[in-house]
Amino acid sequence: MRVVDLWQDNQKPTISFELFPARSEKAAAKLEQVIDELAALKPDFVSVTFGAGGSTQDGSRQLVDSLMNTKGLDVIAYFACFGLGPDDITAVLGSYRDMGIKTIFAVRGDAPEQEGFTPHPDSLPYALDLISFIKERYDFCIGAAGYPEGHIEAESKQQDLAYLKQKVEKGAEYIIANYCYDNQYFFDFVEQCRAIGIAVPILPGVMPIYSIKMMNMLATLCGATITPEITDGLAKLLPDDKETLEQFGIDLATRQCAELIEKGVPGIHIYTMDRSRASVEIVGRLRRDGLL
Ligand SMILES: Cc1cc2nc3c(=O)[nH]c(=O)nc-3n(C[C@H](O)[C@H](O)[C@H](O)COP(=O)(O)OP(=O)(O)OC[C@H]3O[C@@H](n4cnc5c(N)ncnc54)[C@H](O)[C@@H]3O)c2cc1C
C-alpha cells in the first residue's frame, strides 16, 4: 500500500494505529493480544516505529513482517537514521522493500541512551538528508514528521516549517503530525503549511492519556502543551483511580478526533503505546456516531 492512494478520493477518513516492537517476552505476548484487538477494528493501516541508532532494528523488522504477512494488515514502516551509516540504512530499507513494504516514514530520531553509542561518521544529520537518500535509491512512498507546536529543538516555528517544506521538496508525499492536546495547534499548523506551499496530506496524530506519568514524560520529551482542560479535569480525579483516568483520556481523545474529522482531516492516527483499550473505545464511539 502506498498510503497516499488512500487519501486520493476524499473518501471516509482513514483510521490507523502506531505500534512499537515489544521490549521483553512478556510484552511480546501482550502485544500479540493488542494487535488482534486492533486488527478486529479493520484499520486502514498500522505503523511500526524504529528505535534511533538501530536499537529496535530486528524487533521492528519482525513486527512489520508479522503484521503484514501473518495478520494481513497494511503497514507503514518508520525509519530513523540517527547515527546510522549508509550500509546500515540500505540493509534495513532493502529488507523492508523485499518484504513488500511500499510506504516508509522517514525521521531523524534522537541520540539513543545506549552507553558508548558512537554515531557512524557518515550518518545523516537531518530527516531531509534521509528523504533524499531514500528517494535516490528506492521507490517508496515517503512520509515526514511535522510538529504543530514546533519541534523542541527548532530555532523558531517558522524555521521548522521551512525545513518541513524542504522535506516535501526532497520527496515526502505525506506528513504525520506529532500529537497535541488542543486541536487548534493542528489547525493552525495545517493553515501555515498550506500558506507556504506544503500541499501534501497531513495526518493528525492523537495520543490518548494512558497515565499521568506517561503523559508528563512524553510531553517533556516532545514539548506538547498540557492544556488547562486536562489540568483541571485531572485535578478532579481521585489519585490512583486508573479506571476513571483512562475514561477521562478516552473521552478527551474521542472529542478531539470528532472535531478533527468534522474539520475534514484525511484520517486519524492513534498513538497506541501498544495498548488497545482506548483505541477500541474511541473508534467504536466514532463509528457509532457515523464519523468513521
Ligand atoms: C509521527 C512521528 C513518529 C515518530 N517516529 C519515530 C520513530 O519511529 N523513531 C524515532 O527514533 N523517532 C521517531 N519520532 C521522533 C523524531 O525522530 C524526533 O522528533 C526527532 O527529534 C526529529 O525527527 P525529525 O524527522 O522531525 O527531524 P528533522 O526534520 O531532521 O528536524 C530535527 C530538528 O532539526 C531542525 N532541522 C531540520 N532540518 C535542518 C537543517 N537542514 N538545518 C538545521 N536544522 C534543521 C528542525 O527544525 C528540528 O528542530 C517520531 C516523531 C513523529 C512526529
PDBQT file of the ligand as one rigid body, heavy atoms in Angstrom, charges set to zero:
ROOT
HETATM    1  C1  LIG A 301       4.689  10.752  13.908  1.00  0.00    +0.000 C 
HETATM    2  C2  LIG A 301       6.089  10.634  14.472  1.00  0.00    +0.000 A 
HETATM    3  C3  LIG A 301       6.700   9.386  14.505  1.00  0.00    +0.000 A 
HETATM    4  C4  LIG A 301       7.993   9.244  15.003  1.00  0.00    +0.000 A 
HETATM    5  N1  LIG A 301       8.587   8.007  14.990  1.00  0.00    +0.000 NA
HETATM    6  C5  LIG A 301       9.831   7.853  15.434  1.00  0.00    +0.000 A 
HETATM    7  C6  LIG A 301      10.499   6.589  15.357  1.00  0.00    +0.000 A 
HETATM    8  O1  LIG A 301       9.950   5.596  14.893  1.00  0.00    +0.000 OA
HETATM    9  N2  LIG A 301      11.755   6.504  15.836  1.00  0.00    +0.000 N 
HETATM   10  C7  LIG A 301      12.412   7.588  16.355  1.00  0.00    +0.000 A 
HETATM   11  O2  LIG A 301      13.563   7.437  16.745  1.00  0.00    +0.000 OA
HETATM   12  N3  LIG A 301      11.825   8.796  16.436  1.00  0.00    +0.000 NA
HETATM   13  C8  LIG A 301      10.550   8.955  15.978  1.00  0.00    +0.000 A 
HETATM   14  N4  LIG A 301       9.942  10.181  16.041  1.00  0.00    +0.000 N 
HETATM   15  C9  LIG A 301      10.617  11.281  16.748  1.00  0.00    +0.000 C 
HETATM   16  C10 LIG A 301      11.596  12.072  15.870  1.00  0.00    +0.000 C 
HETATM   17  O3  LIG A 301      12.647  11.247  15.450  1.00  0.00    +0.000 OA
HETATM   18  C11 LIG A 301      12.126  13.209  16.733  1.00  0.00    +0.000 C 
HETATM   19  O4  LIG A 301      11.117  14.158  16.958  1.00  0.00    +0.000 OA
HETATM   20  C12 LIG A 301      13.396  13.872  16.229  1.00  0.00    +0.000 C 
HETATM   21  O5  LIG A 301      13.862  14.761  17.265  1.00  0.00    +0.000 OA
HETATM   22  C13 LIG A 301      13.223  14.735  14.994  1.00  0.00    +0.000 C 
HETATM   23  O6  LIG A 301      12.964  13.986  13.896  1.00  0.00    +0.000 OA
HETATM   24  P1  LIG A 301      12.573  14.705  12.500  1.00  0.00    +0.000 P 
HETATM   25  O7  LIG A 301      12.492  13.653  11.499  1.00  0.00    +0.000 OA
HETATM   26  O8  LIG A 301      11.411  15.571  12.692  1.00  0.00    +0.000 OA
HETATM   27  O9  LIG A 301      13.900  15.580  12.290  1.00  0.00    +0.000 OA
HETATM   28  P2  LIG A 301      14.303  16.750  11.346  1.00  0.00    +0.000 P 
HETATM   29  O10 LIG A 301      13.268  17.042  10.337  1.00  0.00    +0.000 OA
HETATM   30  O11 LIG A 301      15.666  16.449  10.877  1.00  0.00    +0.000 OA
HETATM   31  O12 LIG A 301      14.343  18.003  12.354  1.00  0.00    +0.000 OA
HETATM   32  C14 LIG A 301      15.072  17.940  13.563  1.00  0.00    +0.000 C 
HETATM   33  C15 LIG A 301      15.372  19.366  14.052  1.00  0.00    +0.000 C 
HETATM   34  O13 LIG A 301      16.335  19.955  13.214  1.00  0.00    +0.000 OA
HETATM   35  C16 LIG A 301      15.823  21.114  12.554  1.00  0.00    +0.000 C 
HETATM   36  N5  LIG A 301      16.277  20.989  11.153  1.00  0.00    +0.000 N 
HETATM   37  C17 LIG A 301      15.754  20.227  10.176  1.00  0.00    +0.000 A 
HETATM   38  N6  LIG A 301      16.487  20.332   9.051  1.00  0.00    +0.000 NA
HETATM   39  C18 LIG A 301      17.508  21.175   9.340  1.00  0.00    +0.000 A 
HETATM   40  C19 LIG A 301      18.621  21.676   8.583  1.00  0.00    +0.000 A 
HETATM   41  N7  LIG A 301      18.820  21.341   7.301  1.00  0.00    +0.000 N 
HETATM   42  N8  LIG A 301      19.485  22.529   9.214  1.00  0.00    +0.000 NA
HETATM   43  C20 LIG A 301      19.308  22.883  10.501  1.00  0.00    +0.000 A 
HETATM   44  N9  LIG A 301      18.267  22.445  11.260  1.00  0.00    +0.000 NA
HETATM   45  C21 LIG A 301      17.391  21.588  10.685  1.00  0.00    +0.000 A 
HETATM   46  C22 LIG A 301      14.309  21.058  12.711  1.00  0.00    +0.000 C 
HETATM   47  O14 LIG A 301      13.739  22.364  12.809  1.00  0.00    +0.000 OA
HETATM   48  C23 LIG A 301      14.163  20.307  14.020  1.00  0.00    +0.000 C 
HETATM   49  O15 LIG A 301      14.270  21.166  15.120  1.00  0.00    +0.000 OA
HETATM   50  C24 LIG A 301       8.673  10.373  15.527  1.00  0.00    +0.000 A 
HETATM   51  C25 LIG A 301       8.048  11.635  15.505  1.00  0.00    +0.000 A 
HETATM   52  C26 LIG A 301       6.782  11.759  14.963  1.00  0.00    +0.000 A 
HETATM   53  C27 LIG A 301       6.124  13.121  14.936  1.00  0.00    +0.000 C 
ENDROOT
TORSDOF 0
